[in-house]
Amino acid sequence: MTNINSSIQLPCGTVLQNRLMKSAMSETLGNDHFAPTPELIRLYERWGSSGIGLLITGNVMIDRHALGEPGNVVIEDERDLDMLKAWAAAAPSGTQIWVQLNHPGKQAPKGLNPRNISPSAVPFHPKMQALFATPEAATEAEIQDIIRRFAQAARICKKAGFHGVQIHGAHGYLVSQFLSPHHNQRTDAWGGSPENRRRFVLEVYRAIRAEVGPAFPVGIKLNSADFQRGGLSEEESMGTIAALAEAGMDLIEVSGGTYEAPVMTGAVPAKASTAAREAYFLEFAEKVRGKTSVPLAVTGGFRSPAGMNAALDSGALDIVGIARLMAIDPDAPRHLLQGKASPASVRPIRTGVGAIDNAGILEISWYALQLRRIGEGRATRPHEGAWMSLAKTLVHGLAGRRSVKRARAAG
C-alpha cells in the first residue's frame, strides 16, 4: 500500500524520502538587491526540520527587470552564490530543496517593471486592468533570451547545491501564457496551434536539461486548465504533459487557474465531489495517469492523512503537495507522517468585499505575511484578520517598489 511515508525514485534516479511535498508559495523575502535573506534561510530551516521529503521554493525570478512582486529573489548570475549556497543547505540531510524558476510575463503589478511582455498584447479582464497593464508582444530575440535565462538560472542552482529545479508553468505566468490560446494569439512558430504553443516550454526544458545534465531533477508546475473563457483546456494540458513526459521531465505538479480565475487559492468553491475527495485536481490527475507514467504531484485541498493516503494508493498521483497549511503550521508534515491531522486548518481569507476576495491576491499576501513571521523566528497568527493583512501588504508593497527602483538605479 503506497502512502505518504513511502519513498519514491524519480526518472533521473533521485530518491525522495517520502511522498510529502511543500508546494511553492511566494515568500517575498528577498532583500533590496534581489538576494536571499537570513529570514528566508531560517524559514527553510524551520520547514526542513519537519521531516518533509521535498521543499519547492517560492517563485524565483530569472530577470531583475521582470519581477512578479517586490521581494522576489532573482537568479541571473553568480553574484549571490554564497547566500544561495546557504539557502540550499538549509534543510537537513534527507529533505530536498528545489528552486521554482519563473518569469511573470504580463502578470506583474503596474509600475513594478520597466515593461511587461507576453506572447501577445492581450489585456487583462476589465476588472483587473487597474492592477495589471496591457503587455507588449515578446520579440523573437526576447523569447530566446528568456529561454537562455531559465537555463542559466538552473545551472547556478545546481552549482549552489540545490537538489533540483521546478519550472513554473501554471497560474498565468509567462510559461502558462504561452500555453494558453487566450494569452497566446501569435501566428509564428510560437503560436497558432497546440504544438506551437507548447514549443516555448519544451525549449525551456531542453535548455535547462542541457545545462544541468540527466541526473539533476527537473520538474514543472502546470495548469490542468485555466478556468477562463478561451484559455488552456484539459485536452491541451494533457497533450503538453505527454510531450514533457516524453522529453524526460522528472516530476509534474498539477494545479490550475490564474489571477483572473484563482481556482488554486480556493477562492472559487470546489464541487461537492471534489471536496469529498479533498484534492482540487485529482480527477484530472486520474485522466493523466491513464496516458502516462510520469511522476505526478497534486496540490490543493488535501487536509487529512486518510485523504492523502487514499489518493496515493489509488495510483492517480505519486506525491501529495501541501502549501498554505505549512504557512500556519510549519510542523504539519511531522503530524501527517505520524498519521495525525495538523492541529491547524486552512480557512478562507475574506474581507467581505467581493472584488477583493475573488481576485485571490489577498490569499497570497495573507500567507506571505505568515511566512515572514516564521522567517523572523516568530509564531504564526492563523486567525489574523484579512483587513489587517491587507493594510500590512499595502505598506510592504509601497516600500518594496521603492527598494526595487533604488536597486535597479544602482545596477
DRENDO-1510 file (C-alpha; in Angstrom, 1 decimal, always signed):
<recs>
REC; n; res; u; v; w
REC; 1; MET; +0.0; +0.0; +0.0 .
REC; 2; THR; +1.5; +3.3; -1.1 .
REC; 3; ASN; +1.2; +6.1; +1.5 .
REC; 4; ILE; +2.8; +9.4; +2.4 .
REC; 5; ASN; +5.7; +7.6; +4.3 .
REC; 6; SER; +6.7; +5.6; +1.1 .
REC; 7; SER; +9.9; +6.7; -0.7 .
REC; 8; ILE; +9.9; +7.3; -4.5 .
REC; 9; GLN; +12.5; +7.2; -7.2 .
REC; 10; LEU; +12.2; +9.8; -9.9 .
REC; 11; PRO; +13.2; +9.1; -13.6 .
REC; 12; CYS; +16.6; +10.8; -13.1 .
REC; 13; GLY; +17.4; +8.4; -10.3 .
REC; 14; THR; +16.9; +10.8; -7.4 .
REC; 15; VAL; +15.0; +9.2; -4.4 .
REC; 16; LEU; +12.6; +11.3; -2.2 .
REC; 17; GLN; +12.4; +10.0; +1.4 .
REC; 18; ASN; +8.6; +10.3; +1.5 .
REC; 19; ARG; +5.6; +11.5; -0.6 .
REC; 20; LEU; +5.0; +14.8; +1.0 .
REC; 21; MET; +6.0; +18.0; -0.9 .
REC; 22; LYS; +5.8; +21.6; +0.2 .
REC; 23; SER; +4.4; +23.3; -2.9 .
REC; 24; ALA; +5.6; +26.8; -3.9 .
REC; 25; MET; +4.3; +29.8; -2.0 .
REC; 26; SER; +5.6; +33.3; -2.7 .
REC; 27; GLU; +7.7; +34.3; +0.3 .
REC; 28; THR; +8.7; +37.8; -0.8 .
REC; 29; LEU; +11.7; +37.6; +1.5 .
REC; 30; GLY; +14.4; +38.7; -1.0 .
REC; 31; ASN; +16.5; +41.8; +0.0 .
REC; 32; ASP; +16.7; +45.1; -1.8 .
REC; 33; HIS; +19.2; +43.6; -4.2 .
REC; 34; PHE; +17.0; +40.5; -5.0 .
REC; 35; ALA; +19.2; +38.2; -3.0 .
REC; 36; PRO; +18.1; +35.6; -0.4 .
REC; 37; THR; +18.0; +36.9; +3.2 .
REC; 38; PRO; +18.7; +35.3; +6.6 .
REC; 39; GLU; +14.9; +35.2; +7.2 .
REC; 40; LEU; +14.4; +33.2; +4.0 .
REC; 41; ILE; +17.0; +30.7; +5.1 .
REC; 42; ARG; +15.5; +30.5; +8.6 .
REC; 43; LEU; +12.1; +29.7; +7.1 .
REC; 44; TYR; +13.5; +26.8; +5.1 .
REC; 45; GLU; +15.5; +25.5; +8.2 .
REC; 46; ARG; +12.2; +25.5; +10.1 .
REC; 47; TRP; +10.4; +23.6; +7.3 .
REC; 48; GLY; +13.2; +21.3; +6.8 .
REC; 49; SER; +13.1; +20.2; +10.4 .
REC; 50; SER; +9.5; +18.8; +9.8 .
REC; 51; GLY; +10.6; +15.6; +8.1 .
REC; 52; ILE; +9.1; +16.5; +4.7 .
REC; 53; GLY; +10.5; +14.9; +1.6 .
REC; 54; LEU; +10.6; +17.8; -0.8 .
REC; 55; LEU; +10.5; +21.6; -0.4 .
REC; 56; ILE; +9.8; +23.7; -3.5 .
REC; 57; THR; +10.8; +27.3; -3.1 .
REC; 58; GLY; +8.6; +30.3; -3.9 .
REC; 59; ASN; +8.9; +31.7; -7.4 .
REC; 60; VAL; +12.5; +32.8; -8.1 .
REC; 61; MET; +12.7; +35.2; -11.0 .
REC; 62; ILE; +15.3; +34.9; -13.8 .
REC; 63; ASP; +15.4; +38.6; -14.6 .
REC; 64; ARG; +15.6; +41.6; -12.2 .
REC; 65; HIS; +13.7; +43.7; -14.8 .
REC; 66; ALA; +10.8; +41.2; -14.8 .
REC; 67; LEU; +9.6; +40.7; -11.2 .
REC; 68; GLY; +6.3; +39.3; -10.2 .
REC; 69; GLU; +6.2; +41.3; -7.0 .
REC; 70; PRO; +8.5; +43.2; -4.6 .
REC; 71; GLY; +10.7; +40.9; -2.5 .
REC; 72; ASN; +11.3; +38.3; -5.2 .
REC; 73; VAL; +14.7; +36.6; -5.3 .
REC; 74; VAL; +16.4; +36.8; -8.7 .
REC; 75; ILE; +19.0; +34.4; -10.1 .
REC; 76; GLU; +20.6; +35.7; -13.3 .
REC; 77; ASP; +24.3; +35.4; -12.4 .
REC; 78; GLU; +26.5; +34.2; -9.6 .
REC; 79; ARG; +26.7; +37.5; -7.6 .
REC; 80; ASP; +24.7; +35.9; -4.7 .
REC; 81; LEU; +26.2; +32.5; -4.9 .
REC; 82; ASP; +27.2; +32.4; -1.2 .
REC; 83; MET; +23.7; +33.2; +0.0 .
REC; 84; LEU; +22.2; +30.7; -2.4 .
REC; 85; LYS; +24.6; +28.0; -1.0 .
REC; 86; ALA; +23.3; +28.9; +2.5 .
REC; 87; TRP; +19.7; +28.6; +1.3 .
REC; 88; ALA; +20.4; +25.3; -0.4 .
REC; 89; ALA; +21.9; +23.9; +2.8 .
REC; 90; ALA; +19.0; +25.0; +5.0 .
REC; 91; ALA; +17.3; +21.6; +5.1 .
REC; 92; PRO; +18.8; +18.6; +6.9 .
REC; 93; SER; +20.0; +15.5; +5.1 .
REC; 94; GLY; +17.1; +13.6; +3.6 .
REC; 95; THR; +15.0; +16.7; +2.7 .
REC; 96; GLN; +15.4; +18.1; -0.8 .
REC; 97; ILE; +15.1; +21.8; -1.8 .
REC; 98; TRP; +14.2; +22.5; -5.4 .
REC; 99; VAL; +14.1; +26.1; -6.8 .
REC; 100; GLN; +11.0; +27.1; -8.7 .
REC; 101; LEU; +12.1; +29.3; -11.6 .
REC; 102; ASN; +9.7; +31.8; -13.0 .
REC; 103; HIS; +9.1; +34.7; -15.4 .
REC; 104; PRO; +5.9; +36.7; -14.7 .
REC; 105; GLY; +5.3; +37.8; -18.3 .
REC; 106; LYS; +2.3; +40.2; -18.1 .
REC; 107; GLN; +1.3; +39.1; -14.6 .
REC; 108; ALA; +3.2; +41.8; -12.7 .
REC; 109; PRO; +1.6; +44.8; -11.0 .
REC; 110; LYS; +1.5; +48.1; -12.8 .
REC; 111; GLY; +4.7; +50.2; -12.4 .
REC; 112; LEU; +6.8; +47.4; -11.0 .
REC; 113; ASN; +8.8; +46.6; -14.1 .
REC; 114; PRO; +10.1; +48.9; -16.9 .
REC; 115; ARG; +7.8; +47.0; -19.3 .
REC; 116; ASN; +5.8; +43.8; -19.3 .
REC; 117; ILE; +5.8; +41.3; -22.1 .
REC; 118; SER; +3.7; +38.3; -23.1 .
REC; 119; PRO; +3.3; +36.1; -26.1 .
REC; 120; SER; +0.7; +38.6; -27.4 .
REC; 121; ALA; -0.6; +42.1; -26.4 .
REC; 122; VAL; -3.7; +40.8; -24.7 .
REC; 123; PRO; -5.1; +42.9; -21.8 .
REC; 124; PHE; -6.4; +41.6; -18.6 .
REC; 125; HIS; -10.1; +41.3; -17.8 .
REC; 126; PRO; -11.5; +44.8; -17.2 .
REC; 127; LYS; -11.8; +44.1; -13.5 .
REC; 128; MET; -8.1; +43.5; -13.3 .
REC; 129; GLN; -6.8; +46.3; -15.6 .
REC; 130; ALA; -6.5; +48.8; -12.7 .
REC; 131; LEU; -3.8; +46.5; -11.3 .
REC; 132; PHE; -2.1; +45.0; -14.4 .
REC; 133; ALA; -1.1; +46.8; -17.6 .
REC; 134; THR; -1.6; +45.6; -21.1 .
REC; 135; PRO; +1.7; +43.9; -22.1 .
REC; 136; GLU; +3.8; +44.1; -25.3 .
REC; 137; ALA; +4.2; +41.1; -27.5 .
REC; 138; ALA; +7.6; +39.5; -27.0 .
REC; 139; THR; +10.0; +39.6; -29.8 .
REC; 140; GLU; +12.0; +36.6; -31.1 .
REC; 141; ALA; +15.1; +37.9; -29.5 .
REC; 142; GLU; +13.3; +38.3; -26.1 .
REC; 143; ILE; +12.0; +34.8; -26.3 .
REC; 144; GLN; +15.4; +33.4; -26.9 .
REC; 145; ASP; +16.9; +35.5; -24.1 .
REC; 146; ILE; +14.3; +34.2; -21.7 .
REC; 147; ILE; +15.0; +30.6; -22.6 .
REC; 148; ARG; +18.7; +31.2; -22.0 .
REC; 149; ARG; +17.9; +32.9; -18.6 .
REC; 150; PHE; +15.9; +29.8; -17.4 .
REC; 151; ALA; +18.9; +27.6; -18.3 .
REC; 152; GLN; +21.4; +29.9; -16.7 .
REC; 153; ALA; +19.5; +30.1; -13.5 .
REC; 154; ALA; +19.1; +26.3; -13.3 .
REC; 155; ARG; +22.9; +25.9; -13.8 .
REC; 156; ILE; +23.5; +28.3; -10.9 .
REC; 157; CYS; +21.0; +26.5; -8.7 .
REC; 158; LYS; +22.9; +23.2; -9.3 .
REC; 159; LYS; +26.2; +24.9; -8.5 .
REC; 160; ALA; +24.8; +26.4; -5.3 .
REC; 161; GLY; +23.8; +22.9; -4.1 .
REC; 162; PHE; +20.1; +22.8; -4.6 .
REC; 163; HIS; +18.8; +19.4; -5.3 .
REC; 164; GLY; +16.6; +20.2; -8.3 .
REC; 165; VAL; +14.5; +22.9; -10.1 .
REC; 166; GLN; +10.9; +23.3; -11.0 .
REC; 167; ILE; +9.7; +25.4; -14.0 .
REC; 168; HIS; +6.6; +27.5; -13.0 .
REC; 169; GLY; +4.3; +26.7; -15.9 .
REC; 170; ALA; +1.0; +27.5; -14.1 .
REC; 171; HIS; -1.2; +30.2; -12.6 .
REC; 172; GLY; -1.0; +32.6; -15.5 .
REC; 173; TYR; +2.8; +33.4; -15.5 .
REC; 174; LEU; +4.8; +33.6; -18.8 .
REC; 175; VAL; +5.1; +29.8; -19.5 .
REC; 176; SER; +1.4; +29.4; -18.8 .
REC; 177; GLN; +0.7; +32.4; -21.1 .
REC; 178; PHE; +2.5; +30.7; -24.0 .
REC; 179; LEU; +0.4; +27.6; -23.5 .
REC; 180; SER; -2.9; +29.5; -23.4 .
REC; 181; PRO; -4.8; +30.2; -26.6 .
REC; 182; HIS; -6.3; +33.2; -24.9 .
REC; 183; HIS; -3.0; +34.9; -24.0 .
REC; 184; ASN; -1.0; +33.5; -26.9 .
REC; 185; GLN; -2.5; +34.7; -30.2 .
REC; 186; ARG; +0.7; +34.6; -32.2 .
REC; 187; THR; +0.8; +33.2; -35.8 .
REC; 188; ASP; +4.5; +32.5; -35.9 .
REC; 189; ALA; +6.3; +29.3; -34.7 .
REC; 190; TRP; +5.5; +30.1; -31.1 .
REC; 191; GLY; +1.7; +30.1; -31.5 .
REC; 192; GLY; -1.3; +29.2; -33.7 .
REC; 193; SER; -1.6; +25.5; -32.8 .
REC; 194; PRO; -1.3; +23.5; -29.6 .
REC; 195; GLU; +2.1; +22.1; -30.8 .
REC; 196; ASN; +3.5; +25.6; -31.4 .
REC; 197; ARG; +2.1; +27.0; -28.1 .
REC; 198; ARG; +3.9; +24.3; -26.2 .
REC; 199; ARG; +7.1; +24.8; -28.1 .
REC; 200; PHE; +8.3; +27.5; -25.6 .
REC; 201; VAL; +8.0; +25.3; -22.5 .
REC; 202; LEU; +9.7; +22.4; -24.3 .
REC; 203; GLU; +12.6; +24.7; -25.4 .
REC; 204; VAL; +12.9; +26.0; -21.8 .
REC; 205; TYR; +13.1; +22.4; -20.5 .
REC; 206; ARG; +15.6; +21.3; -23.2 .
REC; 207; ALA; +17.9; +24.3; -22.4 .
REC; 208; ILE; +17.8; +23.6; -18.7 .
REC; 209; ARG; +18.5; +19.9; -19.2 .
REC; 210; ALA; +21.5; +20.8; -21.4 .
REC; 211; GLU; +22.9; +22.8; -18.5 .
REC; 212; VAL; +22.3; +20.5; -15.6 .
REC; 213; GLY; +22.6; +17.0; -17.1 .
REC; 214; PRO; +20.4; +13.9; -16.9 .
REC; 215; ALA; +20.8; +13.1; -13.2 .
REC; 216; PHE; +19.6; +16.5; -11.9 .
REC; 217; PRO; +15.9; +16.6; -11.2 .
REC; 218; VAL; +13.8; +19.0; -13.3 .
REC; 219; GLY; +10.1; +19.3; -12.7 .
REC; 220; ILE; +7.3; +21.6; -13.7 .
REC; 221; LYS; +4.1; +23.0; -12.3 .
REC; 222; LEU; +1.3; +23.0; -14.9 .
REC; 223; ASN; -2.3; +24.0; -15.1 .
REC; 224; SER; -4.9; +21.3; -15.6 .
REC; 225; ALA; -6.9; +24.2; -17.2 .
REC; 226; ASP; -7.0; +28.0; -16.9 .
REC; 227; PHE; -10.7; +28.1; -16.0 .
REC; 228; GLN; -11.4; +31.1; -18.1 .
REC; 229; ARG; -13.1; +31.5; -21.5 .
REC; 230; GLY; -10.7; +30.7; -24.3 .
REC; 231; GLY; -7.9; +29.6; -22.0 .
REC; 232; LEU; -5.9; +26.3; -21.8 .
REC; 233; SER; -8.2; +23.3; -21.9 .
REC; 234; GLU; -7.7; +20.0; -20.2 .
REC; 235; GLU; -7.2; +18.3; -23.5 .
REC; 236; GLU; -4.4; +20.7; -24.5 .
REC; 237; SER; -2.9; +20.4; -21.0 .
REC; 238; MET; -2.8; +16.6; -21.3 .
REC; 239; GLY; -1.1; +17.0; -24.7 .
REC; 240; THR; +1.6; +19.2; -23.1 .
REC; 241; ILE; +2.1; +16.7; -20.2 .
REC; 242; ALA; +2.6; +13.9; -22.7 .
REC; 243; ALA; +5.2; +15.9; -24.6 .
REC; 244; LEU; +7.0; +16.8; -21.5 .
REC; 245; ALA; +7.0; +13.3; -20.2 .
REC; 246; GLU; +8.4; +12.0; -23.5 .
REC; 247; ALA; +11.1; +14.7; -23.3 .
REC; 248; GLY; +12.2; +13.4; -19.9 .
REC; 249; MET; +10.5; +15.6; -17.2 .
REC; 250; ASP; +11.1; +14.1; -13.7 .
REC; 251; LEU; +8.0; +15.4; -11.9 .
REC; 252; ILE; +4.8; +17.2; -13.0 .
REC; 253; GLU; +2.8; +19.1; -10.4 .
REC; 254; VAL; -0.8; +19.6; -11.4 .
REC; 255; SER; -2.6; +22.8; -10.5 .
REC; 256; GLY; -5.0; +25.2; -12.2 .
REC; 257; GLY; -6.2; +28.7; -12.5 .
REC; 258; THR; -4.8; +32.2; -12.9 .
REC; 259; TYR; -5.1; +35.6; -11.1 .
REC; 260; GLU; -8.2; +36.2; -13.2 .
REC; 261; ALA; -9.7; +32.8; -12.2 .
REC; 262; PRO; -7.9; +31.8; -8.9 .
REC; 263; VAL; -9.0; +28.2; -8.6 .
REC; 264; MET; -5.7; +27.3; -7.0 .
REC; 265; THR; -6.3; +29.5; -3.9 .
REC; 266; GLY; -9.7; +28.1; -3.1 .
REC; 267; ALA; -11.4; +31.4; -3.9 .
REC; 268; VAL; -13.6; +29.6; -6.3 .
REC; 269; PRO; -15.7; +27.0; -4.4 .
REC; 270; ALA; -15.0; +23.4; -5.3 .
REC; 271; LYS; -17.6; +20.9; -6.5 .
REC; 272; ALA; -19.1; +18.6; -3.8 .
REC; 273; SER; -17.4; +15.5; -5.3 .
REC; 274; THR; -14.0; +17.3; -5.2 .
REC; 275; ALA; -14.5; +18.5; -1.6 .
REC; 276; ALA; -15.3; +14.9; -0.6 .
REC; 277; ARG; -12.0; +13.6; -2.0 .
REC; 278; GLU; -10.1; +16.7; -0.7 .
REC; 279; ALA; -7.8; +17.3; -3.7 .
REC; 280; TYR; -8.9; +20.0; -6.2 .
REC; 281; PHE; -7.3; +18.4; -9.2 .
REC; 282; LEU; -7.5; +14.7; -8.5 .
REC; 283; GLU; -9.9; +13.9; -11.3 .
REC; 284; PHE; -7.6; +15.5; -13.9 .
REC; 285; ALA; -4.6; +13.5; -12.4 .
REC; 286; GLU; -6.6; +10.3; -12.9 .
REC; 287; LYS; -7.0; +11.1; -16.6 .
REC; 288; VAL; -3.3; +11.9; -17.0 .
REC; 289; ARG; -2.3; +8.7; -15.2 .
REC; 290; GLY; -4.3; +6.7; -17.8 .
REC; 291; LYS; -2.0; +8.1; -20.5 .
REC; 292; THR; +1.5; +8.4; -18.9 .
REC; 293; SER; +3.5; +7.0; -16.1 .
REC; 294; VAL; +5.4; +10.3; -15.4 .
REC; 295; PRO; +5.5; +11.0; -11.6 .
REC; 296; LEU; +2.6; +13.3; -10.7 .
REC; 297; ALA; +2.2; +15.6; -7.7 .
REC; 298; VAL; -1.2; +17.2; -6.9 .
REC; 299; THR; -1.5; +20.2; -4.6 .
REC; 300; GLY; -4.6; +21.9; -3.3 .
REC; 301; GLY; -7.4; +20.8; -0.9 .
REC; 302; PHE; -5.7; +17.9; +0.9 .
REC; 303; ARG; -6.5; +18.0; +4.7 .
REC; 304; SER; -6.1; +14.6; +6.3 .
REC; 305; PRO; -3.6; +11.7; +6.2 .
REC; 306; ALA; -6.5; +9.4; +5.2 .
REC; 307; GLY; -7.4; +11.5; +2.2 .
REC; 308; MET; -3.7; +11.7; +1.2 .
REC; 309; ASN; -3.1; +8.0; +1.6 .
REC; 310; ALA; -6.3; +7.1; -0.3 .
REC; 311; ALA; -5.2; +9.3; -3.2 .
REC; 312; LEU; -1.7; +7.8; -3.3 .
REC; 313; ASP; -3.0; +4.2; -3.0 .
REC; 314; SER; -5.4; +4.8; -5.9 .
REC; 315; GLY; -2.3; +5.3; -8.2 .
REC; 316; ALA; -3.7; +8.6; -9.6 .
REC; 317; LEU; -0.7; +10.5; -8.1 .
REC; 318; ASP; +2.7; +9.9; -6.7 .
REC; 319; ILE; +3.3; +12.9; -4.4 .
REC; 320; VAL; +1.0; +15.0; -2.2 .
REC; 321; GLY; +1.6; +18.7; -2.2 .
REC; 322; ILE; +0.7; +20.9; +0.7 .
REC; 323; ALA; +1.2; +24.7; +0.9 .
REC; 324; ARG; -1.0; +27.0; +2.9 .
REC; 325; LEU; -1.1; +24.6; +5.8 .
REC; 326; MET; +2.7; +24.9; +6.2 .
REC; 327; ALA; +2.4; +28.7; +6.4 .
REC; 328; ILE; +0.3; +28.4; +9.6 .
REC; 329; ASP; +1.7; +25.1; +10.9 .
REC; 330; PRO; +5.4; +24.6; +9.8 .
REC; 331; ASP; +5.4; +21.2; +11.7 .
REC; 332; ALA; +2.4; +19.9; +9.7 .
REC; 333; PRO; +4.4; +17.2; +7.9 .
REC; 334; ARG; +5.6; +15.7; +11.2 .
REC; 335; HIS; +1.9; +15.3; +12.3 .
REC; 336; LEU; +0.8; +13.9; +8.9 .
REC; 337; LEU; +3.7; +11.4; +8.7 .
REC; 338; GLN; +2.6; +10.1; +12.1 .
REC; 339; GLY; -0.9; +9.6; +10.8 .
REC; 340; LYS; -2.3; +12.6; +12.6 .
REC; 341; ALA; -4.1; +15.7; +11.3 .
REC; 342; SER; -2.4; +19.0; +11.8 .
REC; 343; PRO; -3.9; +21.0; +14.7 .
REC; 344; ALA; -4.2; +24.0; +12.4 .
REC; 345; SER; -6.7; +24.2; +9.5 .
REC; 346; VAL; -6.7; +26.3; +6.3 .
REC; 347; ARG; -9.6; +28.8; +6.2 .
REC; 348; PRO; -10.8; +31.2; +3.5 .
REC; 349; ILE; -9.3; +34.7; +4.0 .
REC; 350; ARG; -12.2; +37.2; +3.4 .
REC; 351; THR; -12.8; +40.9; +3.7 .
REC; 352; GLY; -16.4; +40.7; +2.7 .
REC; 353; VAL; -15.7; +42.8; -0.4 .
REC; 354; GLY; -16.2; +40.5; -3.4 .
REC; 355; ALA; -13.9; +42.4; -5.7 .
REC; 356; ILE; -11.0; +41.9; -3.3 .
REC; 357; ASP; -11.9; +38.4; -2.1 .
REC; 358; ASN; -12.5; +36.8; -5.5 .
REC; 359; ALA; -9.2; +38.0; -7.0 .
REC; 360; GLY; -7.1; +35.6; -4.9 .
REC; 361; ILE; -4.4; +38.2; -4.3 .
REC; 362; LEU; -5.5; +38.7; -0.7 .
REC; 363; GLU; -5.0; +34.9; +0.0 .
REC; 364; ILE; -1.4; +35.1; -1.4 .
REC; 365; SER; -0.5; +38.2; +0.6 .
REC; 366; TRP; -2.0; +36.9; +3.8 .
REC; 367; TYR; +0.0; +33.7; +3.7 .
REC; 368; ALA; +3.2; +35.6; +2.7 .
REC; 369; LEU; +2.9; +37.6; +6.0 .
REC; 370; GLN; +2.8; +34.3; +7.9 .
REC; 371; LEU; +5.9; +33.1; +6.1 .
REC; 372; ARG; +7.6; +36.3; +7.1 .
REC; 373; ARG; +6.7; +35.7; +10.8 .
REC; 374; ILE; +8.3; +32.2; +10.6 .
REC; 375; GLY; +11.4; +33.6; +8.9 .
REC; 376; GLU; +11.7; +36.1; +11.7 .
REC; 377; GLY; +11.5; +33.4; +14.3 .
REC; 378; ARG; +8.0; +34.4; +15.5 .
REC; 379; ALA; +4.9; +32.4; +15.9 .
REC; 380; THR; +2.3; +32.4; +13.1 .
REC; 381; ARG; -1.1; +34.1; +13.5 .
REC; 382; PRO; -3.6; +31.7; +12.0 .
REC; 383; HIS; -6.5; +34.0; +13.0 .
REC; 384; GLU; -5.1; +37.3; +11.8 .
REC; 385; GLY; -7.8; +39.4; +10.2 .
REC; 386; ALA; -8.0; +40.0; +6.4 .
REC; 387; TRP; -8.1; +43.8; +6.7 .
REC; 388; MET; -5.0; +43.9; +8.9 .
REC; 389; SER; -3.2; +41.7; +6.5 .
REC; 390; LEU; -4.3; +43.9; +3.5 .
REC; 391; ALA; -3.1; +47.0; +5.2 .
REC; 392; LYS; +0.3; +45.5; +6.0 .
REC; 393; THR; +0.6; +44.2; +2.4 .
REC; 394; LEU; +0.0; +47.7; +1.0 .
REC; 395; VAL; +2.6; +49.2; +3.3 .
REC; 396; HIS; +5.2; +46.5; +2.4 .
REC; 397; GLY; +4.3; +46.8; -1.3 .
REC; 398; LEU; +4.9; +50.5; -1.4 .
REC; 399; ALA; +8.2; +50.2; +0.4 .
REC; 400; GLY; +9.1; +47.2; -1.8 .
REC; 401; ARG; +8.5; +49.2; -5.0 .
REC; 402; ARG; +10.8; +52.0; -3.8 .
REC; 403; SER; +13.5; +49.4; -3.0 .
REC; 404; VAL; +13.2; +47.9; -6.4 .
REC; 405; LYS; +13.6; +51.2; -8.1 .
REC; 406; ARG; +16.7; +52.1; -6.0 .
REC; 407; ALA; +18.3; +48.7; -6.7 .
REC; 408; ARG; +17.8; +49.0; -10.4 .
REC; 409; ALA; +19.2; +52.5; -10.4 .
REC; 410; ALA; +22.3; +51.2; -8.6 .
REC; 411; GLY; +22.7; +48.5; -11.2 .
</recs>
